[in-house]
Amino acid sequence: MDRLSRREWLGLSLAFAAGSSLRWRPTYQAPIRPLTRPPGYHWFGYYDKFQFDPNDRYVLGMEVDFEHRSPRSDDAITLGMIDLDNHDEWIPLARTTAWSWQQGCMLQWRPGSDSEVVFNDREGDHYVARILNAHTGRCRTIPIPVYALSPDGRTAVTTDFRRLGWARPGYGYNGIPDPYVNVSAPENSGIWRVDLETGKSDLILSLAEVASLPWQYGSLEGCVHWFNHLLVNPTGDRFVFLHRWKKSGGKSWSTRMLSANLDGTELRVVIDSGYVSHFIWRDARHILAYCRRTPDKHWGFFLWEDHPQGTVEPVGEGIMGPGDGHCNYVPGGEWIVCDTYPDAQRFQHVYLYHGATNRRVELAALLSPPQYTGEWRCDAHPRVSRTGRYMTVDSPHEGGRQIYLIDISSIIEKVS
């Protein structure tokens, strides 16, 4: 039995084993193969980090021995890299107890380096970042965790993972409580700029400062505030982040997107509707985001200009989706790769979108069993290699989360 038919059979067997009425259909529209295998569960997490080294040889991943519950403070995961040139060999690199299901430990290749990886860890009562040479094992410690790195690999911006773990389980870390849990918008918590050479960090934006900015659609009084989803632009001069808030004790939250220089100056609101989800920089001044333009408008993908009088335009209207997805640009900017959340039959769709021709190319429909939900769901989170030849996804469709490689080169080359 060849690889494709074997994995179709495994997916079909899984659907029946779950007692599901799912109707099986072909799921692979591009060459795809598993990079990791049991007995461990493997994943990478978010879609906006460098998972591939610059040469598309080594692919980073994380390994854990359980699923379907929140991490405890003593739950350690193994970090490793997969050697695509040596039969997808799994090479362990390190372990950490600072991680979450959605974003892992911020594991990523350091921009500008073909050998160093960066990840977060815990030392006693505080979180730190490690910069590890994946080939020599040499490691040094930065005394504050990181979130997003600049394109030259010298600077990071970060937020308080203690508060994030309390406000948004699945994205922050468990083990160290937020010291400001009873403060709605602390002055000493927010966003820090970190020098990855010296380890020096500076608080550049506080929660108190950003929470004081008026929201044109309502009052922020009586709300608790936090930051999430920081991302530096491709030229390294500005970054965006999400400011989220909810009524104390409430379950739903509102969101706006802001941008600033890397020192916190020239702060501006980019999307003020209160409804913003996933996003990615297209270039130094444009951000693709799934959002509402105003509270009374429909959700969709829109391209926003990071400018005081910035323009906004719809992208893939009626083609991308349905619903929210983790969007990313293939190098060159002609193609967008995206996914969906599980549909009515529990399939997560992964697809390419070509802006110039308004064309969508289906890549895969991956079964997500019903136990993958909430904090420990397994989103596909499509990540693109530096060359644009490959992409990876996380998926539990063969009985537990693993990392899969999809070759998109023939599709990109044919249309481009």
TIDRENBA-82001 format. One line per 3 residues: their letters; for each residue x, y, z of N, C-alpha, C, CB. Coordinates in pm, whole numbers. Each point is the difference from the previous one (the first is absolute). Glycine has a CB too. Layout:
N
A> X:Y:Z:X:Y:Z:X:Y:Z:X:Y:Z; ...
END
This chain:
416
MDR> 84:-119:0:-84:119:0:88:124:0:-184:-124:122; 164:218:-216:86:117:-4:-41:99:108:36:-33:-247; 46:140:262:-18:93:112:-136:68:-4:246:37:3
LSR> -287:12:-120:-124:76:-7:-119:-87:37:100:144:-176; -113:-262:116:-116:-82:29:2:-51:144:-7:-66:-240; 126:41:294:8:-44:139:-52:108:94:196:-145:-58
REW> -159:271:34:-41:105:91:-147:37:-20:235:86:2; -287:-102:-123:-145:17:-19:-75:-106:80:38:97:-231; 14:-220:228:-63:-108:74:6:27:150:62:-160:-182
LGL> 50:212:232:11:32:142:-100:106:40:242:-60:-8; -258:162:-76:-96:105:32:-142:-52:1:153:167:-99; -186:-254:3:-132:-60:-6:-25:-87:122:7:6:-249
SLA> 93:-85:287:-13:-86:118:-22:85:125:147:-173:-109; -78:286:117:-14:86:117:-141:55:9:242:60:-13; -300:-23:-101:-135:54:2:-100:-104:51:59:153:-191
FAA> -46:-277:143:-91:-105:45:25:-37:146:-10:-85:-234; 138:83:274:32:-35:138:-58:100:98:209:-109:-79; -222:234:36:-56:104:88:-152:-7:4:198:145:-51
GSS> -257:-241:-20:-144:-12:-1:-66:113:-76:14:-117:217; 57:172:-315:-46:120:-69:-79:-39:-123:197:128:86; -285:-37:-126:-72:-17:-126:68:76:-112:-212:-31:126
LRW> 340:64:-105:74:77:-99:4:-73:-134:138:101:183; -162:-26:-289:10:-57:-134:143:18:-48:-244:50:-50; 311:-161:21:141:8:-41:9:55:-141:59:-193:150
RPT> 42:271:-174:29:51:-133:150:12:-15:-219:125:-9; 275:-121:-111:145:16:-15:46:128:68:-7:-125:-217; 120:116:288:42:113:80:130:64:-46:-115:-107:187
YQA> 188:45:-278:131:51:-36:1:47:-145:106:-153:167; -83:284:-187:6:57:-133:143:42:-36:-238:78:27; 333:-100:61:141:31:-24:82:-106:73:-45:252:-26
PIR> 169:-276:-20:83:-100:69:17:37:148:122:-47:-216; -152:-48:304:3:24:143:55:-124:70:-197:159:-16; 278:-137:120:53:-115:73:16:37:146:118:-84:-207
PLT> -130:-15:295:23:27:143:149:17:27:-206:-130:61; 243:232:13:138:20:40:29:-60:137:5:207:-136; -109:-227:216:16:-56:134:-97:-115:17:73:222:93
RPP> -43:-308:5:-79:-121:19:-12:-31:148:74:-88:-224; -173:4:262:-9:-47:138:127:-76:37:-252:-13:-17; 276:-11:148:-100:10:107:-26:140:51:68:-225:62
GYH> 19:322:-81:-25:134:49:-97:76:-89:227:1:100; -280:108:-45:-82:92:-78:88:120:-34:-218:-76:113; 206:125:-237:89:105:-47:-81:113:-63:182:-168:-38
WFG> -133:288:54:-60:116:-64:100:115:4:-233:-75:66; 200:184:-137:85:119:4:-74:119:59:124:-86:-200; -251:100:167:-75:112:55:-21:109:-103:92:-52:223
YYD> -59:175:-187:-48:113:-78:63:11:-138:-40:114:212; -27:-36:-296:27:5:-143:93:114:-40:-222:-101:-35; 263:186:129:76:120:-34:145:-6:47:-212:126:13
KFQ> 265:-247:9:138:-19:43:77:-78:-107:-71:3:243; 205:9:-241:83:-79:-90:13:-141:54:128:206:-72; -201:-301:12:14:-140:37:110:-67:-81:-243:-7:60
FDP> 263:50:-184:104:-54:-88:128:81:15:-176:-81:-163; 290:13:156:126:72:-8:12:62:-139:110:-157:169; -12:246:-193:6:69:-128:15:-91:-121:97:188:122
NDR> -46:-309:-103:24:-91:-112:-108:-105:-19:240:38:38; -349:-28:36:-110:-98:-8:44:-142:34:-104:144:-173; 207:-158:255:42:-134:39:-56:-39:136:209:30:-134
YVL> -199:58:231:-40:-33:137:-132:69:36:243:-29:64; -333:-48:-8:-133:48:37:-18:-18:151:-93:-58:-231; 61:164:300:-14:-6:145:-134:-58:42:152:196:18
GME> -155:-256:100:-124:-54:54:11:-22:150:-47:-108:-219; -66:75:280:-8:-27:143:-69:-134:22:-6:247:53; 47:-315:53:-52:-134:28:-53:-5:143:162:-102:-165
VDF> -279:40:182:-61:-14:131:-59:-140:10:-50:250:14; 30:-299:109:-49:-137:15:-145:-7:47:232:-68:51; -307:179:-58:-142:-3:35:-74:102:-85:53:-73:237
EHR> -185:63:-236:-86:97:-67:-126:22:83:89:-70:-226; -174:164:183:-137:18:51:-8:47:145:-66:-174:-159; 164:250:204:-10:68:129:97:118:1:-67:-216:117
SPR> 47:307:-21:89:114:14:137:-46:50:-197:151:45; 303:-85:-87:132:-33:55:8:37:148:103:36:-227; -39:-122:305:33:34:139:137:65:4:-142:-191:88
SDD> 174:251:23:127:73:9:121:-90:-17:-113:162:150; 98:-292:-120:114:-92:-11:-3:-83:-128:6:-9:249; -98:37:-340:-6:-73:-127:106:55:-95:-248:-45:32
AIT> 346:-39:-63:108:42:-90:-23:-57:-139:160:12:193; -126:65:-294:-3:-47:-138:142:-5:-54:-232:96:-35; 253:-183:-65:129:-10:-67:-3:80:-128:39:-227:99
LGM> 64:306:-121:14:75:-123:98:-73:-91:-49:219:119; 20:-219:-246:88:-72:-92:-7:57:-139:-27:-203:135; 110:149:-224:-7:37:-141:0:-126:-85:120:219:46
IDL> -188:-208:-158:-17:-111:-92:93:22:-119:-241:-36:72; 323:-62:-103:96:9:-110:-65:-55:-127:197:-22:160; -239:110:-249:-67:-43:-122:93:-75:-95:-153:194:24
DNH> 284:-174:-7:97:-67:-88:45:-135:55:76:224:-75; -129:-264:190:41:-127:61:-122:-75:50:222:99:64; -314:-127:-156:-117:-83:31:-84:59:113:127:-200:-76
DEW> -136:332:82:-81:70:100:41:-39:143:-190:10:-164; 318:-23:186:50:-35:134:-38:109:100:191:-129:-103; -242:86:220:-32:91:111:124:14:88:-247:-67:-5
IPL> 294:192:20:122:28:77:-39:82:123:145:-6:-210; -145:-51:329:-36:76:120:102:112:25:-110:-205:98; 60:319:-51:85:116:23:-2:47:146:-40:65:-235
ART> -78:-61:297:-12:58:134:-135:-37:58:154:191:-61; -177:-151:187:-130:-16:64:-39:130:68:41:-247:35; -172:267:-18:-48:122:65:-133:-27:70:117:141:-173
TAW> -144:-63:276:-130:-6:70:-79:129:-22:100:-153:173; -54:240:-263:-71:124:-31:-63:-14:-139:160:139:145; -286:-185:-149:-61:-25:-129:-152:1:10:200:-133:-67
SWQ> -265:144:-48:-145:-7:-10:-37:-81:-124:-27:224:117; -97:-268:-122:-42:-84:-113:-2:78:-131:-136:-136:157; 98:262:-156:-17:73:-125:131:53:-56:-226:60:75
QGC> 314:-11:11:121:64:-49:128:-65:51:-128:209:-14; 114:-322:80:118:-70:48:83:87:92:0:-132:-208; 132:136:185:93:78:83:66:109:-82:41:-201:143
MLQ> -108:245:-251:55:99:-94:127:-52:-69:-97:183:142; 106:-314:-160:112:-61:-69:8:51:-143:-19:-205:144; 139:246:-188:18:51:-136:148:12:-32:-219:124:14
WRP> 252:-130:-142:135:33:-43:22:149:18:3:-192:-167; 112:227:218:32:142:16:24:62:-137:99:-43:229; -172:147:-265:23:63:-130:146:43:-16:-238:78:-2
GSD> 291:-98:-117:138:35:-27:99:-107:37:-65:230:35; 19:-343:17:88:-109:40:-47:-130:-62:54:118:215; 41:-204:-252:-36:-132:-51:25:-108:105:53:77:-232
SEV> -20:-36:355:33:-99:102:-66:24:135:213:-28:-117; -257:151:146:-54:30:132:-151:-5:2:199:140:44; -254:-201:62:-143:0:24:-27:72:131:-29:-217:-129
VFN> -92:271:141:-41:75:117:-125:-66:58:100:215:-91; -108:-224:221:-121:-52:65:-6:52:142:3:-207:-144; -122:198:204:-20:44:138:12:-117:96:-149:184:-81
DRE> 186:-151:204:19:-101:104:-33:63:135:180:-119:-136; -170:42:240:-27:51:135:119:-29:90:-248:-33:-32; 285:133:111:101:-16:105:-61:45:132:191:36:-166
GDH> -226:-131:250:-57:35:130:-129:77:-13:227:2:94; -227:124:-49:-122:79:2:-8:99:-114:-2:-27:244; 77:5:-351:-10:92:-113:26:-75:-131:73:192:147
YVA> -123:-133:-255:19:-56:-133:120:66:-68:-247:-49:-18; 314:-27:-67:118:47:-71:-9:-45:-145:140:-7:212; -45:52:-293:15:-49:-137:138:-64:-13:-157:178:-91
RIL> 166:-281:10:128:-65:-31:32:23:-149:-37:-176:182; 163:200:-208:50:4:-137:99:-115:-12:-32:254:-23; -8:-354:-55:72:-127:-7:55:-22:-140:-146:-95:180
NAH> 275:60:-188:56:-44:-127:-41:-145:-21:198:161:18; -282:-184:-118:-57:-133:-21:103:-103:-43:-211:110:-60; 328:-68:16:101:-93:-49:113:-23:99:-57:74:-228
TGR> 87:27:311:108:-16:98:-51:-22:141:140:142:-143; -265:-104:170:-54:-12:136:30:118:89:21:-241:-25; 56:337:-23:32:118:81:-128:80:25:236:8:-95
CRT> -259:32:220:-124:66:37:28:118:92:-125:-218:-24; 54:327:5:6:111:94:-142:44:35:224:74:-93; -238:-4:203:-131:33:55:-24:151:-5:12:-202:148
IPI> -130:240:-192:-50:138:6:-97:5:119:27:39:-256; -11:57:348:-76:-4:125:-146:42:-11:212:42:111; -272:-52:-228:-141:32:-21:-46:-81:-120:24:237:98
PVY> -146:-289:-98:-47:-79:-115:-23:90:-121:-107:-166:157; 97:106:-274:-22:75:-123:-134:-38:-62:248:14:-38; -297:73:-47:-123:-29:-75:27:4:-150:-139:97:187
ALS> 178:20:-239:27:14:-144:139:60:-20:-247:27:-49; 316:-72:-56:136:45:-26:4:93:-121:88:-213:100; 9:304:-100:21:88:-114:65:-78:-113:22:199:152
PDG> -32:-152:-276:56:-77:-113:151:-11:0:-194:74:-128; 265:9:205:145:-17:10:41:-88:118:26:223:-106; -124:-267:185:28:-92:111:67:63:120:17:-173:-168
RTA> -9:303:174:69:67:110:-94:50:109:175:64:-161; -302:-51:128:-97:61:91:-125:-86:9:89:228:-54; -151:-227:170:-129:-66:18:-96:96:68:111:-226:14
VTT> -239:204:-36:-103:63:81:-76:-111:71:-21:200:-158; -24:-171:278:-63:-105:79:-104:58:93:209:-136:-13; -293:49:67:-101:41:96:9:-92:121:-151:89:-182
DFR> 61:-70:278:5:-73:126:-74:-133:-13:13:218:128; 62:-328:-135:-61:-132:-18:-75:-45:125:181:-57:-161; -152:117:275:-77:-31:121:-142:51:-15:210:10:140
RLG> -223:113:-185:-133:58:-18:-73:-67:-115:82:218:91; -10:-248:-197:-61:-67:-115:-52:-138:39:152:127:-153; -78:-198:237:-45:-131:45:-128:8:81:234:-75:1
WAR> -251:184:73:-121:19:80:-117:47:-86:142:53:200; -115:42:-291:-107:62:-78:-42:-84:-121:86:220:75; 7:-294:-132:-27:-74:-124:68:-135:4:-21:215:-128
PGY> -35:-311:203:61:-133:9:22:-60:-139:-110:-34:222; 225:-30:-238:38:-56:-129:103:84:-72:-224:-99:-14; 248:221:65:95:91:-64:111:43:95:-183:79:-149
GYN> 152:-61:276:104:29:98:48:-128:65:-100:225:42; 174:-212:67:60:-116:66:-58:-19:139:211:34:-131; -213:-160:174:-48:-34:134:120:-27:91:-214:-96:-95
GIP> 204:139:218:106:-29:95:42:119:83:76:-172:-155; -87:292:99:35:122:73:-121:93:-6:250:-24:-54; -311:58:166:-122:81:-2:27:144:-40:-94:-146:176
DPY> -7:208:-233:7:141:-36:-5:84:128:-111:-45:-226; 214:125:257:-1:79:122:-102:115:-5:239:-60:31; -292:88:-151:-93:112:-15:-142:-49:-31:189:143:-78
VNV> -220:-263:123:-128:-59:-35:-117:85:49:106:-224:8; -87:302:97:-107:84:53:7:144:-51:-3:-144:201; 91:169:-300:13:134:-57:-50:-7:-144:199:58:150
SAP> -294:28:-185:-61:-10:-132:97:34:-113:-217:57:105; 302:45:-84:96:40:-103:127:47:69:-186:65:-161; 276:-155:195:120:36:78:93:95:-74:-17:-221:110
ENS> 84:308:-34:99:90:-57:134:-69:-21:-116:189:111; 140:-299:-39:129:-69:-7:-4:-126:-85:51:91:223; -157:-108:-299:-13:-117:-87:-43:49:-137:-57:-153:194
GIW> 107:87:-298:-37:43:-134:85:-63:-106:-77:211:95; 150:-128:-171:86:-47:-108:142:51:25:-194:-4:-164; 289:-88:155:142:31:17:73:-15:-132:-10:-75:240
RVD> 112:157:-259:97:-18:-107:122:-67:60:-85:203:-129; 137:-307:62:110:-81:54:117:1:-98:-165:-146:126; 283:176:-76:123:-9:-78:51:-144:12:57:248:36
LET> -57:-323:-145:38:-140:4:151:-21:7:-206:-51:-127; 282:158:113:145:-11:18:39:21:145:34:81:-235; -90:22:299:37:34:137:-96:-55:104:104:203:-89
GKS> -228:-234:50:-101:-44:94:-75:115:66:137:-200:39; -100:324:-68:-65:116:60:-144:12:-52:223:117:21; -315:-82:69:-140:16:-40:-55:130:57:-29:-249:-9
DLI> -65:308:-65:-64:125:41:-150:-11:-24:209:133:-54; -289:-92:152:-144:7:-17:-32:119:-89:-42:-108:228; -11:82:-346:-24:108:-96:-146:40:-8:195:-80:-129
LSL> -286:-9:165:-143:32:2:-63:-73:118:-6:33:-252; -63:39:338:-67:-64:113:-146:-26:-32:159:114:159; -217:-209:-89:-143:-24:-14:-80:124:39:38:-243:45
AEV> 9:313:58:-69:120:45:-4:105:-111:71:-48:235; 41:65:-305:7:100:-107:-96:-33:-113:238:45:59; -236:-168:-105:-84:-37:-114:-147:-4:39:191:-131:-96
ASL> -221:85:218:-139:-5:45:-59:140:15:49:-216:118; 36:317:-104:-49:137:16:-41:62:-134:148:25:199; -111:-89:-311:-40:53:-130:-150:-24:-20:232:-42:-95
PWQ> -309:145:64:-145:-19:-16:-33:-97:-112:-33:231:85; -76:-303:-64:-53:-88:-104:-128:63:-52:101:-209:105; -108:230:-234:-110:79:-56:-136:-70:6:166:103:-149
YGS> -166:-233:179:-126:-73:-1:-51:-38:140:66:-87:-222; -1:134:325:-48:-35:133:98:38:108:-127:-185:-100; 88:157:223:83:33:116:87:-120:40:-175:163:79
LEG> 297:-135:-34:90:-102:50:0:-6:153:141:30:-203; -229:45:263:-6:4:147:-47:-134:55:-47:247:-8; 112:-293:114:-36:-126:63:48:-124:-73:-194:117:87
CVH> 290:-99:-180:50:-112:-79:141:-38:44:-143:72:-193; 180:-199:171:138:-45:18:64:-9:-138:-58:-129:213; 189:158:-219:68:17:-127:123:-91:-9:-82:237:-10
WFN> 113:-277:-114:123:-75:-26:40:18:-146:-57:-169:180; 181:130:-211:52:6:-136:23:-141:-52:108:224:46; -120:-238:-178:24:-129:-64:45:24:-144:-173:-114:148
HLL> 236:13:-208:31:-3:-143:83:120:-46:-211:-125:-35; 333:132:82:95:102:-44:71:-49:-126:33:84:238; -5:7:-332:69:-40:-123:72:120:-60:-172:-180:-42
VNP> 304:165:21:83:106:-58:-13:-3:-152:162:-14:195; -159:133:-256:-14:5:-145:129:-44:-72:-167:186:28; 161:-208:-159:116:-56:-72:123:90:-5:-162:-123:-133
TGD> 146:252:160:117:89:0:49:30:141:-82:99:-213; 12:-147:314:48:11:136:-13:136:65:153:-174:-61; -234:264:4:-14:132:61:-130:17:79:139:89:-185
RFV> -238:-176:159:-127:8:74:-50:-140:33:-56:218:-115; -37:-223:210:-65:-127:33:-146:26:29:215:-94:93; -295:-12:-105:-142:8:34:-28:-95:116:-61:60:-237
FLH> -50:-34:305:-43:-87:110:-150:18:20:228:15:111; -286:-111:-40:-142:6:33:-17:42:145:-51:-177:-171; -34:277:192:-43:42:133:-138:-60:23:136:218:-8
RWK> -149:-301:112:-126:-66:29:-49:37:138:64:-189:-150; -195:193:164:-59:34:130:-137:-68:13:123:222:2; -161:-243:121:-132:-56:30:-45:50:136:47:-205:-140
KSG> -176:201:163:-53:34:131:53:-99:103:-208:101:-104; 237:-55:222:50:-88:105:-98:-115:24:121:194:108; -71:-317:-120:-84:-118:14:-71:-41:-128:-30:64:233
GKS> 44:15:-339:-66:-31:-126:74:-108:-78:-86:232:-6; 20:-288:-94:58:-106:-81:42:48:-138:-140:-162:124; 68:258:-181:34:50:-132:82:128:12:-209:-102:-96
WST> 289:129:-8:86:117:4:-12:77:-131:158:-119:156; -107:241:-154:10:83:-118:148:20:-32:-220:117:52; 247:-82:-177:138:8:-47:19:117:-94:22:-247:24
RML> 89:317:-8:43:96:-101:148:-24:-31:-173:170:78; 212:-133:-200:139:-14:-41:67:135:4:-57:-197:-145; 178:200:203:82:120:3:137:-28:-58:-125:82:202
SAN> 193:23:-244:136:-12:-48:85:108:65:-79:-98:-220; 211:75:221:93:96:60:139:-25:-55:-139:15:209; 225:83:-194:142:-21:-26:55:-97:104:22:231:-101
LDG> 95:-286:75:56:-100:91:41:58:135:77:-124:-199; -77:257:213:24:59:130:-129:47:67:226:69:-79; -341:-103:19:-129:36:58:-55:133:-46:66:-132:191
TEL> 9:209:-267:-47:130:-47:-90:-15:-122:209:106:90; -273:4:-126:-94:4:-113:-104:-112:10:180:100:-143; -239:-109:259:-106:-98:23:-126:42:-74:96:-57:226
RVV> -155:-37:-300:-124:32:-70:-93:-120:-2:123:166:-142; -252:-139:138:-101:-104:-14:-18:-30:-148:-117:72:214; 135:-197:-252:-17:-41:-139:-143:-48:-25:243:-64:-11
IDS> -293:-27:95:-137:-52:-12:-69:23:133:68:-177:-172; -176:254:171:-64:41:125:-139:-59:19:130:210:-14; -168:-306:-69:-138:-48:1:-37:-77:125:14:-10:-244
GYV> 88:-45:315:-28:-90:112:-3:-146:-41:-129:183:105; 145:-208:-236:-5:-136:-53:120:-22:-92:-254:-3:16; 359:-55:38:121:-31:-77:49:-137:43:62:246:-21
SHF> -22:-327:-75:50:-134:30:141:-15:-59:-237:-96:4; 257:2:-95:134:-32:-48:46:98:-107:-42:-240:52; 173:259:-60:55:97:-94:144:-36:-35:-151:179:94
IWR> 202:-112:-197:139:-16:-42:41:125:-77:-22:-254:-11; 148:294:23:51:108:-83:17:-49:-144:118:103:199; -168:-24:-296:30:-30:-140:134:60:-39:-246:-7:-54
DAR> 268:128:99:124:72:-24:17:98:116:-18:-23:-255; 108:118:241:33:88:112:-114:88:44:229:-3:-80; -331:25:-4:-105:95:33:-141:-55:-16:155:175:-68
HIL> -171:-303:39:-134:-55:-20:-18:-129:80:-7:103:-230; -111:-116:290:-31:-114:88:-128:-66:-49:114:111:197; -107:-239:-223:-119:-79:-34:-60:-52:130:95:-66:-227
AYC> -224:93:249:-63:-40:127:-141:-50:-24:138:168:122; -178:-267:-41:-139:-44:3:-69:82:109:57:-238:-81; -156:316:43:-56:97:94:-134:52:-53:232:66:76
RRT> -289:27:-1:-110:83:-46:52:143:-16:-174:-149:114; 135:216:-219:44:139:-18:-64:91:104:31:-42:-245; -156:17:276:-72:68:106:-85:-105:71:-4:224:-126
PDK> -44:-195:249:-73:-103:75:-123:-55:-71:80:111:203; -140:-32:-291:-124:-44:-66:24:-62:-138:-119:179:125; 244:-190:-167:31:-59:-129:34:-148:13:82:223:-79
HWG> -74:-292:-34:27:-143:0:148:-27:21:-195:-37:-153; 225:-85:200:138:-46:11:55:-28:-140:-46:-99:230; 176:112:-243:65:-34:-125:149:29:7:-212:47:-122
FFL> 283:-84:18:142:32:-10:15:137:-67:63:-247:-13; 15:334:77:21:135:-52:148:35:9:-234:67:70; 279:13:-166:138:49:-1:-1:144:49:64:-155:-193
WED> 5:177:308:3:131:64:136:64:-19:-169:-76:169; 169:205:-197:124:76:-9:34:56:138:-46:59:-243; 168:-80:288:46:53:128:43:144:-19:73:-230:78
HPQ> -171:319:-72:22:142:-25:-112:76:70:116:-43:-225; -91:165:275:-106:76:68:-126:17:-83:178:118:122; -165:-106:-252:-116:6:-90:1:-121:-92:-2:254:8
GTV> 26:-369:48:20:-120:-78:-122:-47:-75:168:-61:163; -143:-5:-276:-108:-57:-80:-30:-142:48:68:142:-198; -181:-194:154:-39:-138:31:-76:-56:-119:-10:49:250
EPV> 35:-176:-283:-69:-61:-113:-24:-147:29:105:164:-158; -216:-220:109:-28:-143:22:95:-87:-81:-240:55:45; 265:-176:6:85:-98:-67:-72:-133:-6:208:119:79
GEG> -215:-178:-197:-58:-133:-15:-145:-8:41:222:-90:39; -297:197:-62:-140:3:44:-80:-109:-70:19:248:41; -84:-332:37:-77:-111:-54:83:-119:-42:-162:165:-74
IMG> 294:-155:82:90:-108:-41:76:-56:121:24:107:-227; 37:-20:306:69:-45:120:-101:-33:108:202:140:-58; -169:-237:142:-91:-43:106:-64:-133:-36:-44:238:60
PGD> -76:-268:-8:-84:91:76:53:23:142:-195:-78:-135; 169:196:184:37:32:137:147:33:16:-183:-146:74; 225:145:50:133:40:41:104:-101:-49:-97:115:200
GHC> 222:-69:-207:108:-89:-37:134:64:31:-142:-99:-179; 245:16:182:136:44:29:68:29:-133:11:-135:216; -2:263:-251:45:42:-132:150:29:0:-228:95:-46
NYV> 292:-127:-66:143:22:-12:32:21:-147:49:-141:205; 54:221:-232:42:22:-138:113:-95:-37:-68:241:17; 57:-298:-136:112:-73:-59:102:105:-46:-149:-198:-73
PGG> 280:174:92:100:98:-44:-26:47:-143:166:-107:153; -160:238:-171:-33:61:-128:-131:77:5:123:-181:-111; -213:140:202:-123:75:24:-114:-26:-97:145:167:94
EWI> -126:-256:-193:-108:-27:-95:-105:-94:58:161:36:-186; -118:-124:274:-87:-103:54:-20:17:150:78:-156:-181; -197:122:226:-31:-9:142:-33:-145:31:-86:241:9
VCD> 140:-293:100:-40:-131:48:-85:21:124:208:-111:-94; -313:32:108:-91:19:112:-66:-134:35:-42:241:-68; -22:-244:184:-75:-119:42:-137:43:50:214:-121:61
TYP> -292:25:-19:-130:27:62:-8:-76:131:-109:37:-227; 13:0:307:-34:-81:116:-87:-118:-47:13:203:156; -34:-306:-73:-76:-116:-44:-139:37:-52:126:-137:165
DAQ> -164:79:-279:-133:23:-53:-100:-94:67:99:74:-221; -220:-84:167:-105:-81:63:38:-147:7:-168:163:-82; 256:-206:-6:46:-138:-1:136:-17:69:-128:-34:-212
RFQ> 173:139:278:126:1:77:124:-4:-90:-122:-115:185; 111:165:-309:117:11:-86:56:142:10:-92:-177:-156; 224:184:171:71:128:-7:61:11:-140:49:0:252
HVY> -82:107:-321:43:17:-138:125:87:-5:-237:-25:-81; 331:-16:-2:122:76:-24:3:32:-149:126:-113:194; -101:241:-225:-9:41:-140:96:113:-31:-239:-71:-3
LYH> 263:92:-126:75:113:-52:-96:95:-69:207:-141:-28; -177:270:37:-80:101:-71:94:87:-83:-178:0:183; 147:14:-312:81:81:-92:-74:129:-28:104:-206:-104
GAT> -49:318:154:-70:127:-8:-21:50:-141:95:51:218; 4:-64:-304:-8:56:-135:-111:-63:-82:243:47:11; -269:-176:11:-104:-70:-76:-124:-30:83:180:-98:-139
NRR> -179:139:266:-111:-28:92:-33:-149:2:-92:231:-43; 198:-312:48:-15:-146:-11:36:-67:132:52:11:-245; -127:-112:280:26:-80:118:39:-142:-40:-162:139:133
VEL> 267:-190:-71:46:-136:-26:-7:-79:130:152:79:-188; -234:-182:191:-14:-82:120:124:-90:14:-254:4:-21; 308:-10:141:117:-84:26:-36:-123:81:142:202:-8
AAL> -225:-188:109:-33:-115:85:-125:29:80:242:-63:14; -313:-43:21:-111:6:95:30:-104:107:-171:77:-177; 207:-32:295:56:-86:105:-100:-16:113:232:73:-60
LSP> -261:-197:92:-100:-31:102:52:37:139:-90:-184:-144; 9:259:218:32:35:138:-101:-67:93:102:221:-73; -64:-328:144:-93:-69:88:-60:96:104:129:-212:-34
PQY> -248:183:82:-73:95:86:68:33:132:-202:-86:-103; 293:0:151:68:32:127:103:111:-14:-35:-234:69; 68:270:-193:94:110:-22:-79:130:-6:163:-151:-126
TGE> -183:211:241:-83:119:9:53:91:110:-200:-129:-84; 154:253:81:36:94:106:149:25:7:-198:-76:126; 250:83:-4:141:32:23:95:-97:-69:-66:100:216
WRC> 32:-228:-219:92:-100:-57:-42:-46:-140:51:-75:234; -124:158:-305:-29:-31:-140:132:-4:-78:-230:110:15; 226:-166:-133:119:-7:-84:-30:71:-132:75:-219:107
DAH> -51:348:-113:-17:75:-123:111:-36:-99:-110:188:127; 80:-177:-255:100:-34:-102:117:97:1:-182:-100:-139; 156:229:159:106:101:9:102:-13:-114:-32:2:249
PRV> -6:12:-374:95:-22:-110:120:94:4:-192:-79:-137; 311:20:130:126:75:-1:72:-26:-132:18:-14:252; 42:118:-309:65:-9:-129:151:3:18:-197:111:-111
SRT> 269:-191:32:146:-1:7:57:128:-58:0:-250:-16; 129:275:43:63:125:-46:2:9:-153:141:0:208; -128:-114:-275:5:0:-146:-138:6:-64:212:-129:14
GRY> -317:100:66:-135:-5:-54:-34:-132:-66:15:241:-31; 76:-337:38:-24:-129:-65:-92:-90:84:225:18:-108; -211:-10:239:-73:-90:90:-84:79:99:181:-170:-25
MTV> -275:100:83:-71:49:117:-26:-117:93:-106:188:-133; 82:-158:258:-33:-103:98:-130:36:69:244:-53:34; -311:-50:17:-119:19:83:8:-97:117:-139:73:-200
DSP> 68:-39:306:-22:-93:110:-138:-61:-18:150:133:158; -162:-263:-134:-130:-63:-19:-10:-129:83:-15:99:-232; -105:-127:289:-22:-124:75:-75:-106:-80:0:135:207
HEG> -5:-124:-339:-91:-83:-79:39:-148:-3:-46:200:-137; 169:-234:178:41:-140:2:4:-55:143:132:38:-210; -202:28:303:-12:-56:133:73:75:109:-27:-212:-110
GRQ> 95:319:81:73:82:96:75:107:-76:22:-193:162; -2:309:-101:60:111:-75:142:-33:-46:-141:159:132; 166:-132:-258:132:-17:-61:22:112:-101:-9:-253:32
IYL> 132:266:-78:38:103:-96:5:-62:-139:131:127:177; -189:-58:-275:-5:-50:-137:61:103:-96:-206:-135:55; 275:85:-156:64:83:-101:-81:-6:-129:227:-39:104
IDI> -256:155:-161:-71:9:-128:91:69:-101:-227:8:116; 246:-71:-231:80:58:-107:-90:83:-90:163:-193:9; -146:326:-6:-85:87:-82:75:55:-121:-128:60:206
SSI> 248:-108:-230:85:59:-103:-63:-8:-139:198:-61:137; -257:-52:-171:-54:-16:-135:-119:94:-24:77:-239:0; -155:263:105:-114:91:-12:48:142:-19:-139:-152:143
IEK> 235:195:-60:52:136:-7:66:24:-136:33:1:250; 49:-95:-293:74:19:-126:-93:-1:-121:199:-108:105; -302:28:-100:-92:-11:-114:-76:129:-24:-22:-243:46
VS> -25:304:61:-82:121:-15:87:124:-16:-179:-107:137; 291:109:-61:88:118:-7:74:3:-132:27:-4:249
END
